[in-house]
Amino acid sequence: MNRILLTEEELNSIKPGEAITLAAIIAIMIVSIIAVAAYKLFTSNDGIIKLPGGYQFSWN
């Protein structure tokens, strides 16, 4: 592969977007976990969800 080194001006013009990407991925994961928990809560007969940290939700 032929590589061409970037100039200082080209290097300074690059704006990384890792933080935005990471935040978007985490938000999607949180929404999907909440959706699964809500689905499990509403479709089961008992409707009990136990989460780490002592959190518990029940649907009677």
C-alpha positions as CSV (number, residue, x, y, z in Angstrom):
1,M,0.0,0.0,0.0
2,N,1.2,3.5,-0.7
3,R,0.7,5.8,2.2
4,I,0.8,9.6,2.0
5,L,1.6,11.5,5.2
6,L,-0.9,14.3,6.0
7,T,0.2,17.8,6.5
8,E,-0.3,19.7,9.8
9,E,-3.2,21.6,8.3
10,E,-4.9,18.3,7.2
11,L,-4.2,16.7,10.6
12,N,-5.7,19.7,12.4
13,S,-8.9,19.6,10.2
14,I,-9.8,16.0,11.4
15,K,-12.5,16.1,14.0
16,P,-12.9,12.8,15.8
17,G,-16.4,11.6,16.6
18,E,-15.8,8.7,19.0
19,A,-17.6,10.4,21.9
20,I,-20.8,10.9,19.8
21,T,-20.6,7.4,18.5
22,L,-20.1,5.9,21.9
23,A,-23.0,7.9,23.4
24,A,-25.3,6.8,20.6
25,I,-24.4,3.1,21.1
26,I,-24.9,3.4,24.8
27,A,-28.3,5.1,24.3
28,I,-29.4,2.4,21.9
29,M,-28.4,-0.3,24.4
30,I,-30.3,1.4,27.2
31,V,-33.4,1.7,25.2
32,S,-33.2,-1.9,24.1
33,I,-32.7,-3.2,27.6
34,I,-35.7,-1.1,28.8
35,A,-37.8,-2.4,26.0
36,V,-37.0,-6.0,26.8
37,A,-37.7,-5.4,30.5
38,A,-41.1,-3.8,29.7
39,Y,-42.0,-6.6,27.3
40,K,-41.1,-9.2,30.0
41,L,-43.1,-7.3,32.6
42,F,-46.3,-6.9,30.5
43,T,-46.3,-10.4,28.9
44,S,-45.6,-12.6,31.9
45,N,-48.3,-13.8,34.4
46,D,-46.2,-12.9,37.4
47,G,-44.6,-9.8,36.1
48,I,-41.5,-9.6,38.4
49,I,-38.2,-8.1,37.3
50,K,-35.3,-8.2,39.7
51,L,-32.3,-6.0,38.9
52,P,-28.9,-5.8,40.5
53,G,-28.6,-3.4,43.3
54,G,-31.8,-4.5,45.0
55,Y,-34.3,-3.0,42.5
56,Q,-37.4,-5.0,42.0
57,F,-40.5,-4.2,39.8
58,S,-43.7,-6.3,39.9
59,W,-46.9,-6.3,37.9
60,N,-49.9,-8.0,39.4
